[in-house]
């Protein structure tokens, strides 16, 4: 079975691609900002494995 995509639907799909790229870029910027904050000592990383082990024992 072939599916025919109408031009209007293609415009909608390109909007989705743009939005996904915009969201992806926002996430990348957030991660870079967090990494910089850790490096500068303004934030700490959580060690989830250590936290799990600590609370699993208690």
MARDREN-289509 format. One record per residue: residue number from 1; residue in three letters; x negated, y, z of N, C-alpha, C in turn. Coordinates in steps of 0.05 Angstrom, whole numbers. Each point is the difference from the previous one (the first is absolute). Layout:
residues N
<nufi n="NUM" res="ALA" n_x="X" n_y="Y" n_z="Z" ca_x="X" ca_y="Y" ca_z="Z" c_x="X" c_y="Y" c_z="Z"/>
...
***
This chain:
residues 58
<nufi n="1" res="UNK" n_x="-17" n_y="-23" n_z="0" ca_x="17" ca_y="23" ca_z="0" c_x="-18" c_y="25" c_z="0"/>
<nufi n="2" res="UNK" n_x="5" n_y="18" n_z="-18" ca_x="-15" ca_y="25" ca_z="-1" c_x="16" c_y="22" c_z="14"/>
<nufi n="3" res="UNK" n_x="-15" n_y="17" n_z="14" ca_x="13" ca_y="23" ca_z="14" c_x="-9" c_y="25" c_z="-15"/>
<nufi n="4" res="UNK" n_x="19" n_y="16" n_z="-7" ca_x="-6" ca_y="24" ca_z="-14" c_x="0" c_y="23" c_z="20"/>
<nufi n="5" res="UNK" n_x="-22" n_y="14" n_z="2" ca_x="-2" ca_y="23" ca_z="18" c_x="6" c_y="25" c_z="-15"/>
<nufi n="6" res="UNK" n_x="19" n_y="15" n_z="9" ca_x="8" ca_y="25" ca_z="-13" c_x="-19" c_y="22" c_z="7"/>
<nufi n="7" res="UNK" n_x="-4" n_y="19" n_z="-17" ca_x="-18" ca_y="23" ca_z="6" c_x="5" c_y="13" c_z="26"/>
<nufi n="8" res="UNK" n_x="25" n_y="4" n_z="8" ca_x="6" ca_y="13" ca_z="26" c_x="-11" c_y="-17" c_z="23"/>
<nufi n="9" res="UNK" n_x="3" n_y="-26" n_z="-3" ca_x="-10" ca_y="-18" ca_z="21" c_x="-31" c_y="1" c_z="2"/>
<nufi n="10" res="UNK" n_x="-13" n_y="4" n_z="-22" ca_x="-29" ca_y="2" ca_z="0" c_x="-9" c_y="25" c_z="14"/>
<nufi n="11" res="UNK" n_x="15" n_y="22" n_z="-3" ca_x="-7" ca_y="24" ca_z="15" c_x="2" c_y="-5" c_z="30"/>
<nufi n="12" res="UNK" n_x="20" n_y="-14" n_z="9" ca_x="3" ca_y="-7" ca_z="28" c_x="-23" c_y="-17" c_z="10"/>
<nufi n="13" res="UNK" n_x="-9" n_y="-19" n_z="-16" ca_x="-22" ca_y="-17" ca_z="7" c_x="-26" c_y="16" c_z="3"/>
<nufi n="14" res="UNK" n_x="-4" n_y="19" n_z="-17" ca_x="-25" ca_y="17" ca_z="1" c_x="1" c_y="17" c_z="26"/>
<nufi n="15" res="UNK" n_x="24" n_y="9" n_z="8" ca_x="2" ca_y="15" ca_z="25" c_x="-8" c_y="-18" c_z="23"/>
<nufi n="16" res="UNK" n_x="8" n_y="-25" n_z="0" ca_x="-7" ca_y="-18" ca_z="21" c_x="-31" c_y="-4" c_z="1"/>
<nufi n="17" res="UNK" n_x="-12" n_y="-3" n_z="-23" ca_x="-29" ca_y="-3" ca_z="-1" c_x="-14" c_y="25" c_z="12"/>
<nufi n="18" res="UNK" n_x="10" n_y="24" n_z="-6" ca_x="-11" ca_y="24" ca_z="10" c_x="3" c_y="1" c_z="30"/>
<nufi n="19" res="UNK" n_x="24" n_y="-6" n_z="10" ca_x="5" ca_y="0" ca_z="29" c_x="-18" c_y="-20" c_z="14"/>
<nufi n="20" res="UNK" n_x="-3" n_y="-23" n_z="-11" ca_x="-17" ca_y="-20" ca_z="13" c_x="-29" c_y="10" c_z="1"/>
<nufi n="21" res="UNK" n_x="-9" n_y="12" n_z="-21" ca_x="-27" ca_y="11" ca_z="0" c_x="-3" c_y="22" c_z="21"/>
<nufi n="22" res="UNK" n_x="20" n_y="17" n_z="2" ca_x="0" ca_y="22" ca_z="20" c_x="-1" c_y="-12" c_z="28"/>
<nufi n="23" res="UNK" n_x="15" n_y="-21" n_z="6" ca_x="0" ca_y="-12" ca_z="26" c_x="-26" c_y="-14" c_z="5"/>
<nufi n="24" res="UNK" n_x="-11" n_y="-13" n_z="-20" ca_x="-26" ca_y="-14" ca_z="2" c_x="-22" c_y="21" c_z="7"/>
<nufi n="25" res="UNK" n_x="0" n_y="22" n_z="-14" ca_x="-20" ca_y="21" ca_z="5" c_x="3" c_y="12" c_z="29"/>
<nufi n="26" res="UNK" n_x="25" n_y="3" n_z="9" ca_x="5" ca_y="10" ca_z="27" c_x="-12" c_y="-19" c_z="20"/>
<nufi n="27" res="UNK" n_x="4" n_y="-27" n_z="-4" ca_x="-11" ca_y="-20" ca_z="19" c_x="-31" c_y="1" c_z="0"/>
<nufi n="28" res="UNK" n_x="-12" n_y="3" n_z="-24" ca_x="-29" ca_y="1" ca_z="-2" c_x="-10" c_y="24" c_z="16"/>
<nufi n="29" res="UNK" n_x="13" n_y="23" n_z="-4" ca_x="-9" ca_y="24" ca_z="15" c_x="3" c_y="-3" c_z="30"/>
<nufi n="30" res="UNK" n_x="21" n_y="-13" n_z="9" ca_x="4" ca_y="-5" ca_z="28" c_x="-22" c_y="-18" c_z="11"/>
<nufi n="31" res="UNK" n_x="-6" n_y="-21" n_z="-14" ca_x="-21" ca_y="-19" ca_z="9" c_x="-27" c_y="14" c_z="2"/>
<nufi n="32" res="UNK" n_x="-6" n_y="16" n_z="-21" ca_x="-25" ca_y="15" ca_z="0" c_x="-2" c_y="19" c_z="24"/>
<nufi n="33" res="UNK" n_x="23" n_y="14" n_z="6" ca_x="0" ca_y="19" ca_z="22" c_x="-4" c_y="-15" c_z="27"/>
<nufi n="34" res="UNK" n_x="12" n_y="-24" n_z="2" ca_x="-3" ca_y="-15" ca_z="25" c_x="-29" c_y="-10" c_z="3"/>
<nufi n="35" res="UNK" n_x="-12" n_y="-9" n_z="-22" ca_x="-27" ca_y="-10" ca_z="0" c_x="-19" c_y="23" c_z="8"/>
<nufi n="36" res="UNK" n_x="5" n_y="24" n_z="-10" ca_x="-16" ca_y="23" ca_z="7" c_x="3" c_y="7" c_z="30"/>
<nufi n="37" res="UNK" n_x="24" n_y="-1" n_z="10" ca_x="5" ca_y="6" ca_z="28" c_x="-15" c_y="-20" c_z="18"/>
<nufi n="38" res="UNK" n_x="0" n_y="-26" n_z="-7" ca_x="-14" ca_y="-20" ca_z="15" c_x="-30" c_y="6" c_z="-1"/>
<nufi n="39" res="UNK" n_x="-10" n_y="6" n_z="-23" ca_x="-29" ca_y="5" ca_z="-3" c_x="-9" c_y="25" c_z="16"/>
<nufi n="40" res="UNK" n_x="18" n_y="20" n_z="2" ca_x="-6" ca_y="24" ca_z="15" c_x="6" c_y="-2" c_z="30"/>
<nufi n="41" res="UNK" n_x="11" n_y="-23" n_z="8" ca_x="6" ca_y="-5" ca_z="28" c_x="26" c_y="13" c_z="10"/>
<nufi n="42" res="UNK" n_x="17" n_y="8" n_z="-19" ca_x="25" ca_y="12" ca_z="7" c_x="22" c_y="-20" c_z="3"/>
<nufi n="43" res="UNK" n_x="-6" n_y="-25" n_z="-8" ca_x="20" ca_y="-22" ca_z="2" c_x="-15" c_y="-26" c_z="4"/>
<nufi n="44" res="UNK" n_x="15" n_y="-20" n_z="9" ca_x="-12" ca_y="-27" ca_z="4" c_x="16" c_y="-20" c_z="-15"/>
<nufi n="45" res="UNK" n_x="-14" n_y="-21" n_z="-9" ca_x="14" ca_y="-22" ca_z="-13" c_x="9" c_y="-20" c_z="22"/>
<nufi n="46" res="UNK" n_x="23" n_y="-11" n_z="-5" ca_x="10" ca_y="-21" ca_z="18" c_x="-10" c_y="-27" c_z="-8"/>
<nufi n="47" res="UNK" n_x="-9" n_y="-15" n_z="19" ca_x="-9" ca_y="-28" ca_z="-6" c_x="23" c_y="-18" c_z="7"/>
<nufi n="48" res="UNK" n_x="17" n_y="-6" n_z="-20" ca_x="24" ca_y="-15" ca_z="5" c_x="-6" c_y="-28" c_z="10"/>
<nufi n="49" res="UNK" n_x="-22" n_y="-12" n_z="-9" ca_x="-6" ca_y="-27" ca_z="9" c_x="-7" c_y="0" c_z="29"/>
<nufi n="50" res="UNK" n_x="-15" n_y="20" n_z="9" ca_x="-7" ca_y="2" ca_z="29" c_x="25" c_y="6" c_z="16"/>
<nufi n="51" res="UNK" n_x="17" n_y="17" n_z="-10" ca_x="25" ca_y="6" ca_z="15" c_x="17" c_y="-25" c_z="2"/>
<nufi n="52" res="UNK" n_x="2" n_y="-15" n_z="-21" ca_x="16" ca_y="-25" ca_z="0" c_x="-11" c_y="-19" c_z="21"/>
<nufi n="53" res="UNK" n_x="-26" n_y="-4" n_z="-1" ca_x="-13" ca_y="-19" ca_z="18" c_x="4" c_y="9" c_z="29"/>
<nufi n="54" res="UNK" n_x="-2" n_y="26" n_z="5" ca_x="4" ca_y="11" ca_z="27" c_x="28" c_y="-6" c_z="10"/>
<nufi n="55" res="UNK" n_x="20" n_y="7" n_z="-16" ca_x="28" ca_y="-3" ca_z="8" c_x="9" c_y="-29" c_z="-1"/>
<nufi n="56" res="UNK" n_x="-12" n_y="-16" n_z="-16" ca_x="8" ca_y="-28" ca_z="-1" c_x="-8" c_y="-15" c_z="25"/>
<nufi n="57" res="UNK" n_x="-22" n_y="9" n_z="13" ca_x="-10" ca_y="-12" ca_z="24" c_x="17" c_y="9" c_z="24"/>
<nufi n="58" res="UNK" n_x="12" n_y="22" n_z="-1" ca_x="16" ca_y="11" ca_z="23" c_x="29" c_y="-6" c_z="-2"/>
***
